[in-house]
Amino acid sequence: MADTEPRRKTRGGGRAGAAARRGRETIEQMPWNPPIMIDPPVEPLRPEGVEAIHDGAMRILEEIGIQFLNNEALGILREAGCRVDGDMVFMDRDFVMEMVAKAPSEFTITPRNLDRKI
């Protein structure tokens, strides 16, 4: 090859290019800690406002309904006493409040890394 021929540019992309640009320095990750809320909860609404939103949600569940696209869910809700019309489910407020009362007050979220459960 003669010195007069132009040199071909090499590619700088891909993993090797990124590693070369990054260098050997790494950012140390801080130790994992679950989030802790240090501020007291803020009540954005007065009790009347919360009650109005609750009443509106209950009216939607009773009068407008919710569309369920899962046939198994439709069957379960029908057996539980909800009115099912096609894929629309209508729930009365007593049913909703009964189901909400069954929810635990606390629960644990367990990720794949068991050391990081919350």
N, CA, C and O atoms as a DFTB+ gen file, in Angstrom:
472 C
 N C O
     1  1       0.825      -1.184       0.000
     2  2       0.000       0.000       0.000
     3  2       0.865       1.242       0.000
     4  3       1.870       1.321       0.707
     5  1       0.478       2.168      -0.768
     6  2       1.230       3.428      -0.829
     7  2       0.703       4.362       0.239
     8  3      -0.444       4.247       0.672
     9  1       1.548       5.284       0.659
    10  2       1.157       6.242       1.695
    11  2       0.144       7.252       1.178
    12  3      -0.454       7.972       1.978
    13  1      -0.068       7.329      -0.115
    14  2      -0.985       8.319      -0.681
    15  2      -2.427       7.865      -0.618
    16  3      -3.332       8.680      -0.797
    17  1      -2.672       6.579      -0.367
    18  2      -4.059       6.090      -0.309
    19  2      -4.700       6.550       0.999
    20  3      -4.062       6.513       2.051
    21  1      -5.963       6.983       0.934
    22  2      -6.641       7.429       2.169
    23  2      -6.869       6.247       3.103
    24  3      -7.172       5.140       2.658
    25  1      -6.721       6.492       4.386
    26  2      -6.944       5.445       5.377
    27  2      -8.442       5.272       5.610
    28  3      -9.197       6.243       5.645
    29  1      -8.837       4.069       5.760
    30  2     -10.246       3.761       6.002
    31  2     -10.576       4.033       7.474
    32  3      -9.840       3.617       8.368
    33  1     -11.687       4.732       7.713
    34  2     -12.098       5.021       9.096
    35  2     -12.611       3.747       9.749
    36  3     -13.275       2.930       9.112
    37  1     -12.298       3.594      11.010
    38  2     -12.825       2.457      11.754
    39  2     -14.076       2.901      12.483
    40  3     -14.237       4.071      12.831
    41  1     -14.944       1.953      12.701
    42  2     -16.186       2.257      13.412
    43  2     -15.915       2.392      14.897
    44  3     -15.075       1.684      15.452
    45  1     -16.613       3.279      15.520
    46  2     -16.425       3.495      16.960
    47  2     -17.655       3.142      17.762
    48  3     -17.709       3.416      18.961
    49  1     -18.651       2.537      17.122
    50  2     -19.894       2.244      17.825
    51  2     -19.882       0.884      18.473
    52  3     -18.830       0.256      18.596
    53  1     -21.035       0.428      18.885
    54  2     -21.172      -0.879      19.507
    55  2     -20.655      -0.894      20.933
    56  3     -20.315       0.142      21.504
    57  1     -20.604      -2.093      21.491
    58  2     -20.166      -2.240      22.882
    59  2     -18.723      -1.807      23.076
    60  3     -18.389      -1.125      24.045
    61  1     -17.871      -2.213      22.139
    62  2     -16.452      -1.882      22.290
    63  2     -16.243      -0.372      22.241
    64  3     -15.460       0.175      23.018
    65  1     -16.941       0.301      21.330
    66  2     -16.811       1.749      21.234
    67  2     -17.336       2.442      22.479
    68  3     -16.735       3.400      22.966
    69  1     -18.456       1.956      22.991
    70  2     -19.031       2.552      24.197
    71  2     -18.098       2.331      25.384
    72  3     -17.903       3.236      26.195
    73  1     -17.526       1.141      25.489
    74  2     -16.610       0.857      26.594
    75  2     -15.373       1.729      26.505
    76  3     -14.858       2.190      27.524
    77  1     -14.895       1.959      25.287
    78  2     -13.705       2.797      25.121
    79  2     -14.009       4.237      25.508
    80  3     -13.186       4.891      26.148
    81  1     -15.174       4.736      25.130
    82  2     -15.540       6.112      25.477
    83  2     -15.773       6.253      26.976
    84  3     -15.458       7.288      27.564
    85  1     -16.320       5.222      27.584
    86  2     -16.660       5.266      28.998
    87  2     -15.412       5.186      29.868
    88  3     -15.353       5.803      30.932
    89  1     -14.429       4.437      29.425
    90  2     -13.221       4.272      30.227
    91  2     -13.436       3.237      31.302
    92  3     -14.406       2.480      31.265
    93  1     -12.548       3.205      32.241
    94  2     -12.615       2.184      33.294
    95  2     -13.354       2.668      34.532
    96  3     -13.643       1.875      35.428
    97  1     -13.663       3.955      34.594
    98  2     -14.346       4.494      35.764
    99  2     -15.790       4.001      35.801
   100  3     -16.471       3.991      34.775
   101  1     -16.248       3.600      36.958
   102  2     -17.639       3.208      37.135
   103  2     -18.246       4.029      38.257
   104  3     -17.541       4.523      39.137
   105  1     -19.532       4.163      38.214
   106  2     -20.250       4.884      39.263
   107  2     -20.675       3.856      40.301
   108  3     -21.333       2.866      39.981
   109  1     -20.298       4.098      41.517
   110  2     -20.680       3.185      42.591
   111  2     -22.163       3.366      42.893
   112  3     -22.639       4.482      43.099
   113  1     -22.871       2.264      42.915
   114  2     -24.287       2.311      43.229
   115  2     -24.459       2.357      44.733
   116  3     -23.782       1.645      45.475
   117  1     -25.367       3.199      45.168
   118  2     -25.635       3.305      46.602
   119  2     -26.318       2.032      47.078
   120  3     -26.987       1.365      46.289
   121  1     -26.165       1.679      48.353
   122  2     -26.836       0.482      48.857
   123  2     -28.345       0.641      48.767
   124  3     -28.868       1.748      48.899
   125  1     -29.043      -0.465      48.541
   126  2     -30.493      -0.440      48.384
   127  2     -31.159      -0.233      49.730
   128  3     -30.819      -0.886      50.716
   129  1     -32.109       0.681      49.755
   130  2     -32.926       0.933      50.933
   131  2     -34.365       1.120      50.482
   132  3     -34.615       1.805      49.490
   133  1     -35.311       0.526      51.189
   134  2     -36.709       0.767      50.808
   135  2     -37.073       2.223      51.061
   136  3     -36.533       2.845      51.977
   137  1     -37.977       2.771      50.264
   138  2     -38.356       4.167      50.480
   139  2     -39.075       4.349      51.811
   140  3     -39.882       3.512      52.216
   141  1     -38.771       5.445      52.477
   142  2     -39.408       5.763      53.760
   143  2     -40.022       7.153      53.638
   144  3     -39.338       8.120      53.300
   145  1     -41.314       7.239      53.916
   146  2     -41.999       8.527      53.880
   147  2     -41.749       9.234      55.197
   148  3     -42.142       8.744      56.255
   149  1     -41.085      10.404      55.135
   150  2     -40.785      11.133      56.368
   151  2     -41.766      12.277      56.606
   152  3     -41.830      12.829      57.704
   153  1     -42.530      12.629      55.570
   154  2     -43.503      13.711      55.707
   155  2     -44.856      13.145      56.116
   156  3     -45.216      12.040      55.711
   157  1     -45.603      13.895      56.913
   158  2     -46.946      13.417      57.251
   159  2     -47.835      13.449      56.004
   160  3     -47.613      14.260      55.105
   161  1     -48.835      12.573      55.949
   162  2     -49.721      12.582      54.780
   163  2     -50.459      13.911      54.654
   164  3     -50.803      14.543      55.653
   165  1     -50.689      14.313      53.442
   166  2     -51.381      15.567      53.161
   167  2     -52.800      15.232      52.723
   168  3     -53.009      14.392      51.848
   169  1     -53.746      15.878      53.323
   170  2     -55.145      15.684      52.955
   171  2     -55.541      16.776      51.971
   172  3     -55.775      17.911      52.385
   173  1     -55.623      16.463      50.666
   174  2     -55.935      17.497      49.688
   175  2     -57.401      17.922      49.699
   176  3     -57.735      19.002      49.214
   177  1     -58.270      17.090      50.243
   178  2     -59.697      17.398      50.262
   179  2     -60.239      17.297      51.677
   180  3     -59.724      16.566      52.524
   181  1     -61.284      18.050      51.894
   182  2     -62.005      17.903      53.154
   183  2     -62.854      16.635      53.070
   184  3     -63.059      16.108      51.976
   185  1     -63.343      16.142      54.186
   186  2     -64.136      14.905      54.174
   187  2     -65.318      14.948      53.197
   188  3     -65.669      13.926      52.606
   189  1     -65.936      16.130      53.024
   190  2     -67.072      16.223      52.088
   191  2     -66.610      15.960      50.653
   192  3     -67.324      15.329      49.873
   193  1     -65.417      16.444      50.311
   194  2     -64.879      16.213      48.970
   195  2     -64.563      14.750      48.729
   196  3     -64.842      14.216      47.656
   197  1     -63.979      14.102      49.731
   198  2     -63.690      12.668      49.616
   199  2     -64.986      11.892      49.454
   200  3     -65.059      10.967      48.646
   201  1     -66.005      12.259      50.212
   202  2     -67.311      11.581      50.126
   203  2     -67.950      11.789      48.750
   204  3     -68.578      10.874      48.216
   205  1     -67.797      12.978      48.177
   206  2     -68.360      13.244      46.851
   207  2     -67.678      12.376      45.786
   208  3     -68.343      11.849      44.895
   209  1     -66.354      12.229      45.880
   210  2     -65.630      11.382      44.921
   211  2     -66.042       9.921      45.108
   212  3     -66.261       9.203      44.132
   213  1     -66.146       9.490      46.353
   214  2     -66.567       8.109      46.637
   215  2     -67.963       7.848      46.066
   216  3     -68.195       6.824      45.424
   217  1     -68.882       8.776      46.303
   218  2     -70.245       8.614      45.802
   219  2     -70.269       8.581      44.276
   220  3     -71.018       7.804      43.684
   221  1     -69.456       9.416      43.640
   222  2     -69.383       9.413      42.175
   223  2     -68.844       8.096      41.645
   224  3     -69.353       7.573      40.653
   225  1     -67.816       7.553      42.296
   226  2     -67.262       6.265      41.872
   227  2     -68.292       5.153      42.040
   228  3     -68.414       4.286      41.174
   229  1     -69.023       5.171      43.132
   230  2     -70.047       4.150      43.359
   231  2     -71.157       4.244      42.310
   232  3     -71.655       3.222      41.838
   233  1     -71.541       5.463      41.949
   234  2     -72.575       5.645      40.918
   235  2     -72.092       5.107      39.571
   236  3     -72.867       4.503      38.830
   237  1     -70.824       5.322      39.255
   238  2     -70.276       4.789      37.999
   239  2     -70.348       3.267      38.009
   240  3     -70.779       2.659      37.029
   241  1     -69.927       2.647      39.115
   242  2     -69.958       1.191      39.201
   243  2     -71.378       0.641      39.124
   244  3     -71.598      -0.426      38.550
   245  1     -72.348       1.363      39.698
   246  2     -73.734       0.899      39.709
   247  2     -74.466       1.179      38.397
   248  3     -75.171       0.309      37.884
   249  1     -74.307       2.381      37.852
   250  2     -75.137       2.816      36.720
   251  2     -74.464       2.700      35.358
   252  3     -75.119       2.334      34.383
   253  1     -73.186       3.000      35.269
   254  2     -72.477       2.970      33.983
   255  2     -71.802       1.624      33.776
   256  3     -71.819       1.080      32.672
   257  1     -71.210       1.087      34.829
   258  2     -70.567      -0.217      34.765
   259  2     -69.134      -0.139      34.267
   260  3     -68.631       0.922      33.898
   261  1     -68.494      -1.304      34.271
   262  2     -67.114      -1.437      33.826
   263  2     -67.073      -2.551      32.795
   264  3     -67.694      -3.598      32.974
   265  1     -66.342      -2.320      31.723
   266  2     -66.194      -3.327      30.681
   267  2     -65.078      -4.289      31.058
   268  3     -63.948      -3.873      31.313
   269  1     -65.401      -5.579      31.092
   270  2     -64.412      -6.634      31.341
   271  2     -64.277      -7.443      30.063
   272  3     -65.274      -7.912      29.514
   273  1     -63.064      -7.607      29.591
   274  2     -62.819      -8.341      28.352
   275  2     -62.373      -9.776      28.623
   276  3     -62.007     -10.494      27.693
   277  1     -62.398     -10.194      29.873
   278  2     -61.971     -11.529      30.253
   279  2     -63.200     -12.340      30.640
   280  3     -63.897     -12.003      31.597
   281  1     -63.464     -13.410      29.894
   282  2     -64.669     -14.208      30.136
   283  2     -64.661     -14.871      31.512
   284  3     -65.707     -15.003      32.147
   285  1     -63.483     -15.285      31.970
   286  2     -63.406     -15.898      33.292
   287  2     -63.800     -14.888      34.371
   288  3     -64.533     -15.227      35.301
   289  1     -63.313     -13.643      34.249
   290  2     -63.663     -12.593      35.211
   291  2     -65.169     -12.312      35.173
   292  3     -65.793     -12.110      36.214
   293  1     -65.745     -12.300      33.975
   294  2     -67.191     -12.073      33.862
   295  2     -67.962     -13.158      34.610
   296  3     -68.927     -12.864      35.314
   297  1     -67.533     -14.419      34.455
   298  2     -68.197     -15.526      35.149
   299  2     -68.071     -15.412      36.655
   300  3     -69.038     -15.640      37.382
   301  1     -66.880     -15.058      37.129
   302  2     -66.655     -14.918      38.571
   303  2     -67.531     -13.812      39.136
   304  3     -68.147     -13.986      40.188
   305  1     -67.593     -12.679      38.451
   306  2     -68.397     -11.556      38.942
   307  2     -69.896     -11.868      38.874
   308  3     -70.658     -11.446      39.744
   309  1     -70.313     -12.599      37.853
   310  2     -71.725     -13.001      37.753
   311  2     -72.075     -13.901      38.931
   312  3     -73.118     -13.720      39.559
   313  1     -71.203     -14.883      39.240
   314  2     -71.439     -15.792      40.369
   315  2     -71.424     -15.047      41.701
   316  3     -72.096     -15.458      42.647
   317  1     -70.665     -13.954      41.782
   318  2     -70.587     -13.175      43.022
   319  2     -71.812     -12.298      43.222
   320  3     -71.975     -11.698      44.285
   321  1     -72.679     -12.213      42.214
   322  2     -73.908     -11.451      42.364
   323  2     -73.958     -10.149      41.588
   324  3     -74.928      -9.401      41.712
   325  1     -72.955      -9.861      40.801
   326  2     -72.970      -8.647      39.991
   327  2     -73.854      -8.850      38.771
   328  3     -73.999      -9.965      38.271
   329  1     -74.440      -7.763      38.301
   330  2     -75.239      -7.824      37.075
   331  2     -74.282      -7.715      35.898
   332  3     -73.504      -6.765      35.813
   333  1     -74.339      -8.696      34.981
   334  2     -73.467      -8.736      33.814
   335  2     -74.332      -8.651      32.580
   336  3     -75.261      -9.439      32.408
   337  1     -74.025      -7.681      31.706
   338  2     -74.741      -7.500      30.445
   339  2     -73.696      -7.492      29.329
   340  3     -73.060      -6.470      29.073
   341  1     -73.524      -8.634      28.671
   342  2     -72.465      -8.747      27.665
   343  2     -71.118      -8.719      28.363
   344  3     -70.812      -9.587      29.180
   345  1     -70.312      -7.712      28.036
   346  2     -69.016      -7.572      28.717
   347  2     -69.024      -6.429      29.729
   348  3     -67.972      -6.048      30.243
   349  1     -70.205      -5.882      30.015
   350  2     -70.348      -4.812      31.007
   351  2     -70.785      -5.406      32.345
   352  3     -71.700      -6.227      32.417
   353  1     -70.102      -4.966      33.397
   354  2     -70.412      -5.450      34.748
   355  2     -70.861      -4.264      35.596
   356  3     -70.222      -3.212      35.607
   357  1     -71.965      -4.452      36.300
   358  2     -72.521      -3.433      37.176
   359  2     -72.455      -3.953      38.603
   360  3     -72.964      -5.034      38.896
   361  1     -71.830      -3.188      39.489
   362  2     -71.639      -3.616      40.875
   363  2     -72.367      -2.650      41.802
   364  3     -72.240      -1.435      41.657
   365  1     -73.132      -3.189      42.759
   366  2     -73.755      -2.273      43.711
   367  2     -72.753      -1.913      44.801
   368  3     -71.788      -2.639      45.039
   369  1     -72.993      -0.800      45.449
   370  2     -72.018      -0.278      46.409
   371  2     -71.802      -1.196      47.597
   372  3     -70.703      -1.237      48.150
   373  1     -72.829      -1.935      48.003
   374  2     -72.650      -2.865      49.125
   375  2     -71.644      -3.953      48.753
   376  3     -70.795      -4.321      49.566
   377  1     -71.738      -4.468      47.522
   378  2     -70.793      -5.487      47.055
   379  2     -69.372      -4.922      47.034
   380  3     -68.434      -5.566      47.502
   381  1     -69.224      -3.715      46.486
   382  2     -67.893      -3.103      46.388
   383  2     -67.295      -2.901      47.774
   384  3     -66.129      -3.225      47.997
   385  1     -68.076      -2.371      48.702
   386  2     -67.555      -2.115      50.042
   387  2     -67.235      -3.422      50.781
   388  3     -66.293      -3.477      51.572
   389  1     -68.020      -4.466      50.520
   390  2     -67.734      -5.777      51.113
   391  2     -66.397      -6.315      50.593
   392  3     -65.609      -6.863      51.363
   393  1     -66.143      -6.163      49.301
   394  2     -64.888      -6.639      48.717
   395  2     -63.700      -5.803      49.199
   396  3     -62.629      -6.345      49.474
   397  1     -63.887      -4.505      49.298
   398  2     -62.806      -3.628      49.786
   399  2     -62.465      -3.975      51.230
   400  3     -61.295      -3.940      51.611
   401  1     -63.467      -4.310      52.035
   402  2     -63.225      -4.652      53.443
   403  2     -62.386      -5.920      53.572
   404  3     -61.746      -6.125      54.603
   405  1     -62.375      -6.776      52.547
   406  2     -61.597      -8.012      52.590
   407  2     -60.117      -7.789      52.273
   408  3     -59.298      -8.679      52.502
   409  1     -59.773      -6.630      51.757
   410  2     -58.377      -6.347      51.421
   411  2     -57.563      -6.205      52.700
   412  3     -58.038      -5.620      53.673
   413  1     -56.342      -6.736      52.709
   414  2     -55.517      -6.610      53.927
   415  2     -55.075      -5.167      54.137
   416  3     -54.930      -4.405      53.181
   417  1     -54.865      -4.803      55.390
   418  2     -54.412      -3.443      55.696
   419  2     -52.940      -3.281      55.354
   420  3     -52.484      -2.168      55.093
   421  1     -52.195      -4.378      55.352
   422  2     -50.776      -4.377      54.982
   423  2     -50.491      -5.607      54.155
   424  3     -51.161      -6.630      54.297
   425  1     -49.491      -5.512      53.284
   426  2     -49.058      -6.666      52.511
   427  2     -47.600      -6.476      52.152
   428  3     -47.076      -5.364      52.225
   429  1     -46.946      -7.554      51.763
   430  2     -45.530      -7.534      51.424
   431  2     -45.367      -7.729      49.927
   432  3     -45.972      -8.624      49.336
   433  1     -44.550      -6.887      49.323
   434  2     -44.192      -7.058      47.915
   435  2     -42.861      -7.791      47.905
   436  3     -41.867      -7.294      48.434
   437  1     -42.844      -8.972      47.302
   438  2     -41.640      -9.790      47.289
   439  2     -41.089      -9.874      45.865
   440  3     -41.678     -10.534      45.010
   441  1     -39.964      -9.208      45.609
   442  2     -39.356      -9.266      44.275
   443  2     -38.503     -10.530      44.130
   444  3     -38.425     -11.350      45.046
   445  1     -37.874     -10.671      42.978
   446  2     -37.006     -11.826      42.764
   447  2     -35.857     -11.848      43.760
   448  3     -35.470     -12.912      44.241
   449  1     -35.309     -10.675      44.071
   450  2     -34.248     -10.585      45.060
   451  2     -34.931     -10.478      46.427
   452  3     -35.453      -9.423      46.789
   453  1     -34.919     -11.566      47.171
   454  2     -35.658     -11.617      48.437
   455  2     -35.148     -10.623      49.471
   456  3     -35.860     -10.296      50.420
   457  1     -33.911     -10.138      49.293
   458  2     -33.379      -9.146      50.228
   459  2     -34.039      -7.790      50.052
   460  3     -33.837      -6.897      50.876
   461  1     -34.812      -7.618      49.009
   462  2     -35.392      -6.303      48.698
   463  2     -36.911      -6.281      48.818
   464  3     -37.571      -5.483      48.153
   465  1     -37.465      -7.139      49.647
   466  2     -38.918      -7.126      49.793
   467  2     -39.354      -5.925      50.621
   468  3     -38.643      -5.466      51.515
   469  1     -40.526      -5.439      50.302
   470  2     -41.062      -4.246      50.957
   471  2     -42.345      -4.631      51.673
   472  3     -42.980      -3.783      52.301
